[in-house]
């Protein structure tokens, strides 16, 4: 098994390998399902037969015990499985695999920066959960989404999603630093208002250091 990449979907950890394999076991837990249920479906068997006719009888799934254990699916099977779980989740998985596989021809610096920014999502979500536990509250999916929106705002001045595949290495580095700084602020017990103010100041400092252009409001031109 190659390097494990930790990504995050709506507060749920999702694991990929650097060459695009996908941990079906971890993903299915969020939906109360199991990979074996999908593998037993007649249409799954037919799809596997079609893959074998096209690409040959190569391994399309692997099982692993111990750390990072479970059922792992080949990139050509992963999105099909994700569709069985949830269509929005399948679109997201397709995007992650596209970055891992089709993004590889880009420079090593860009690929490393892209993966570093993606990997920090899990750190932020873990800190959101711990922060809310410390104040006696539980966490729901929208709490993780709101934190991502806050980081997006600190980055671009807008709460809307950011197309990370279009960012340069310095811009990806800024996003990575903002995610880490937000995790630090959450760990320090800072409120949403305090985090928002601190992240904006931090972002402005880092833009200058990384020589990233700013717009009239002092925030990055997205």
N, C-alpha and C positions, 0 to 999 in steps of 0.2 A: 504494500500500500504506500503510495507516494505521500507527499506532504499534505496534512489535513488543514483545510481552510475553514475557519469558523465564520459563518455568516448569520444574519438575523432576519427573521420575518415576523413582524408583529409581536415582538417579544419572545419568540421561540427560536432557540438555537438550531441551525441547520448546518450540516457538515458536508463539505465537498472535498475532493482531492484536487491537487493542482492540475491534473489532466482531465477534470470534469466528471469523475464518478461522484455518486450522490448517495448519502446514507438514508435509505428508505425507512428504516426502523425508527430513527429519531424523528423524521418528518411526520410519519403516520401517527405517532403518539398524540400529537396535538389534536387530531381528528378522531381519536378513539378507534383507530383501525390498525391493521397489521399487514405487512407486505405479502405474507402467505395467502391472505384472502384474495388479494388481487392476482397473484400468480396462478391461482386455481381457476380463474375465470376463463371460459372458452375463448373469448376475444383476445385475452392476453396470450394464450397459446398460439392463436393464429398470427398475432403480431410478431411473436418470436420466430415463428416459421418464416414469415416474410422477411425479417431481418437476416435470417440465415441464408435464404435464397439470394439476397442481395449482397451480403457482406461475408458469408461463410459462417461456419460453426465455431466462432470465437466465443470466449466467455462474455456473457451479457449480465451476469450477476455473480456476486461473491459473498460469502458469509465469513464473518470474522468474530473471534471470541476475544474477551478481555477488553482492554482500553480501546475506545473507538470501535467497539464491536457492533454486530448487527448485519443486516442485509444491505449490501451496496450494489447499486445499479449502474450499468454502463451509460454514458451520456446519451446514447441513442434510445435508451429505454426510460431514462429518468423523467423526462417531461411527460411522457405517456402515463407513467405512474402518478405523477403530480396532478394530472388532469382528473384522475379518479378521486383524488382527495379534495381538490378545490381548483376552479378555473383561474382565479386571481393568483393563487399560489403557483400554479403551473406557469403563468406568464412570467412571474418573478423568477422562478427556477430557470426558465429558458434564458432570461437575461443574465443570470449569474454564470451559467454554463457558457454562454456566448462570450463573456468577458474572459473566462478561464481558457477557452480553446481558441476562439478566433482573435482574442486579444494578444495571444502569445507572439505573433510576428512583430508587435510594437517593441520599442526598446525595453531592455531589461529594467531600466530605471522607471519607466512608465508602469510596467506590469507590477513591479514591486510596490510602487506608490499606490496603485489602484487596489491591490490586495490588502495593503496596510490600512487604507481608509475603510474598506469593507469589514475587515476583521475587528475594528474598534467598535462596531455596532453592538457586539455581544457585551463588551465591557460597559458601555453606556447602559444597556438594558439591565445588566446585573446590578449596577449602582442605583438605577431607578428603583429596583425591587428592594434593595437594602435600605435605601433612604426612606422609603415608605414604611417598611417594617419598623424602622427606628422611631417613627412618629405614630406607630400603632395603626397603620392603615394597610390594606391589601392593594395589590397592583392588578390592573386590567389592561387589555390591549391598548386602549386609547391613551393610557399614561405613557407607554413607550412611544407611541406615534407622536404625541405632543412634544416629547423630548427631542425626537428627530426633527420635528418642525422648528423647534427653538434653535437647534444647531444650524439648520438651513437658513433661518433668519439672520443669525449672527454672521453667516458666511456671505449671503447675498442681499440681505435686506428684505427678503420675501420668505413666507412660510411654505411656499410651494416646493415640490420635489426638485432635486437637482440631477441633471443627466451627467453622471460622473464619467461616463465614457468620453465626453467631449472636453474634459478638463485637462489642463497641462500638469506636468509634474509638480511645479510650485503650488498650483491650486489644489491638487490632491493632498499635498503636504499640509496646506492650511486647514483643509477639512479634517485631516487626521488629528492635527493639533487641537482643533476645536472640540473634537469628540473626547480626546484625552482630558482636556481642561474641564469640560463639563462633568466628566466622571470624578475629577478631583473636587469640584464644587459640590457635587452630590454627596461625596464622601465626607465633606466638611459640614454637611447639614444645611447648606444654603437654600433659601427659598427660591421659588421660580423667579420672582422679581429680582432678587439678588443675582441669580445666575444669568439672567438676561442682561443686566447691566455689566456684570463682570465679563461675560463672553464678548459683548460688543467692544469693550476696551481692549481685551486680549486680541480680538480679531484685527483691530486697527493697528496694534503694535506689530503683529505678525505679518500683516500685509506689507508694511514698510520694510521689515526685515527680509521678506521673500521677494520684494520688488514687484508686487502684484498691483496693477492699476486700480484706482478707486474712482467711483463716480462722485457727483457733486455732494452727495450726502455723506461721503467718507467711507462708504461701503463698497465692496467689490463690484465691479461692473459684470453682471452675470450675462 
